[in-house]
Amino acid sequence: LETSDSGSKWTSQGGPLSVPYLLAVSCASATFCVAVGNNGGIASTADAGRQWRRHPKPRLVWQILGVACGSVRFCVAVGDARSFGGVVIRTVDGGRTWHPVPLPKGLFELDGATCPSSSVCWAAGIGGNGGRAALVGTTDGGRSWTAADLPPGLLELDGVGCASVSHCLAVGTTDSFSAAVVGTTDGGRTWT
């Protein structure tokens, strides 16, 4: 669906063909968007959704659960690689090619991502050691990622969003299965 009037009216657009079960979309402009889905499906549009182009994913990726674009050339997609755990893939050519990037050890699955700029991104998910929440970030356009220090009591984080490179929130579940919200106002140096 597409809107050009702030949501008053929605029209159906032709979806990315042969990308089953779409899970997330990110738009870096009014015309450029990337959609991702189960089985590692990736598609992009450069004309506001009128035409979609399917892109190959790296072999190790099983499912892609989230995507975030910091510009029309730079995006990251997150998910898991079956037995390998959490995965981040990135593109710097508008989605035509995607490549996995090295991550900190101990990630089970990454569920959501945000890129408030073309160099800063965050990805949220579950760590492999005891099912604890995981949050990883990059400040170099996705080339390298580091794990954030999170407060205790978080079981998992399912989504993350930023209003700027300094101000972000991540949401998920606590150890007692209630809603969790953690945030940063210093670019991710501290999360509370």
C-alpha positions in Angstrom: 0.0 0.0 0.0 1.1 3.5 -0.7 -0.1 7.0 0.5 0.9 10.4 -0.7 -1.5 12.4 1.5 -0.2 11.6 5.0 -2.4 8.4 5.3 -5.8 9.8 4.4 -6.0 7.6 1.3 -4.1 4.3 0.6 -3.7 2.7 -2.8 -2.5 -0.8 -3.7 0.9 -1.1 -5.4 2.3 -4.1 -7.2 4.4 -5.9 -4.7 7.8 -7.5 -5.1 7.1 -10.6 -7.2 8.3 -13.9 -5.8 9.2 -12.5 -2.4 7.0 -14.5 -0.1 5.8 -13.2 3.2 7.2 -9.7 3.5 8.1 -8.7 7.0 9.7 -5.2 6.8 10.2 -2.2 4.6 12.4 0.9 4.8 12.3 4.0 2.6 15.2 6.3 2.3 13.3 8.8 0.1 9.9 9.3 -1.4 10.8 6.9 -4.2 13.5 4.5 -2.9 12.4 1.6 -0.6 13.7 -1.8 0.3 11.3 -4.7 1.4 12.5 -7.9 3.0 10.9 -11.1 3.9 11.0 -14.7 5.0 13.4 -17.1 3.1 15.7 -14.1 2.7 13.7 -12.3 0.1 15.0 -8.8 -0.8 13.4 -6.4 -3.3 13.8 -2.6 -4.0 11.9 0.1 -5.8 13.3 3.4 -7.2 9.9 4.6 -8.4 7.7 4.7 -5.2 6.6 1.1 -5.6 5.4 0.9 -9.2 8.1 -1.5 -10.1 10.1 -3.8 -7.8 13.4 -5.6 -8.5 14.4 -8.7 -6.7 17.9 -9.0 -5.4 19.9 -12.1 -4.4 20.8 -12.6 -0.8 24.0 -14.1 0.6 23.8 -17.9 0.9 24.2 -18.0 4.6 21.1 -15.9 5.3 18.0 -17.9 6.2 15.4 -15.3 7.0 15.5 -11.5 7.0 13.3 -10.0 9.7 14.2 -6.3 9.4 15.7 -3.6 7.2 16.8 0.0 7.6 18.1 2.4 5.0 20.4 5.4 5.9 20.4 6.6 2.3 19.3 5.5 -1.1 22.6 3.7 -1.5 23.2 2.4 2.1 20.9 -0.1 3.8 21.3 -3.0 6.3 19.1 -6.0 6.7 19.0 -8.2 9.8 17.8 -11.7 10.6 19.3 -15.1 11.2 21.4 -17.7 9.4 20.0 -20.9 10.9 22.8 -22.5 12.8 25.1 -19.5 12.5 22.9 -17.1 14.6 22.2 -13.4 14.0 23.2 -11.9 10.8 23.5 -8.4 9.3 23.9 -7.9 5.6 24.6 -4.5 4.0 24.4 -2.8 0.6 26.2 0.3 -0.5 24.8 0.2 -4.1 21.1 0.8 -3.6 20.3 -2.8 -2.9 21.8 -4.5 -6.0 24.3 -6.5 -4.0 24.3 -7.5 -0.3 27.2 -8.8 1.8 27.3 -10.1 5.3 29.4 -8.2 7.9 31.3 -9.5 11.0 29.3 -9.3 14.2 30.1 -9.8 17.9 29.8 -13.4 19.0 26.8 -14.8 20.8 23.9 -13.4 18.7 21.0 -15.8 18.2 18.7 -13.7 16.0 18.3 -10.0 15.0 14.8 -8.8 14.6 14.8 -5.1 13.9 17.1 -2.3 12.7 17.3 1.4 12.3 19.7 3.7 10.5 19.3 7.4 11.6 22.2 8.3 9.2 24.3 6.8 6.4 26.9 5.8 9.0 25.0 5.0 12.2 22.7 2.0 12.6 21.4 -0.2 15.4 20.1 -3.8 15.3 18.0 -5.4 18.1 17.4 -9.1 18.9 18.3 -12.0 21.1 21.7 -13.1 22.3 22.7 -16.8 22.2 23.9 -17.0 25.8 20.8 -17.8 27.9 18.4 -15.9 25.6 19.3 -12.4 26.8 18.5 -9.3 24.8 21.1 -8.1 22.2 21.7 -4.7 20.7 24.5 -4.0 18.3 25.5 -0.8 16.6 27.8 0.6 13.9 29.2 4.1 13.4 31.1 3.3 10.2 28.3 2.5 7.7 27.9 -1.1 8.8 31.5 -2.3 8.2 32.0 -3.1 11.9 29.5 -3.7 14.8 29.8 -3.6 18.6 27.5 -4.9 21.3 25.8 -2.4 23.5 25.8 -2.6 27.3 22.2 -3.2 28.3 20.5 -3.0 31.7 19.8 -6.3 33.4 16.5 -8.1 33.2 15.9 -7.9 29.4 14.9 -11.1 27.7 14.8 -9.9 24.1 14.6 -6.7 22.0 12.3 -6.8 18.9 12.6 -3.4 17.5 14.7 -0.2 17.6 14.1 3.3 16.3 16.0 6.6 16.4 14.9 10.2 16.1 18.6 11.2 15.6 22.0 9.6 15.9 21.9 10.5 19.6 18.3 9.6 20.6 17.1 6.0 20.2 14.6 3.6 21.8 14.5 -0.2 21.7 11.5 -2.3 22.7 11.0 -5.9 23.7 10.3 -8.1 26.7 11.7 -8.4 30.2 12.7 -11.6 32.0 9.2 -11.4 33.7 7.5 -11.2 30.3 6.4 -7.6 30.5 7.0 -4.8 28.1 10.5 -3.4 28.0 11.7 0.0 26.7 15.3 1.1 26.8 16.7 4.3 25.5 19.9 6.3 24.8 20.4 10.0 24.6 24.1 9.9 24.0 24.4 7.9 20.8 24.4 4.5 22.4 27.2 4.9 24.9 24.6 4.2 27.7 21.2 2.5 27.5 18.7 2.8 30.4 
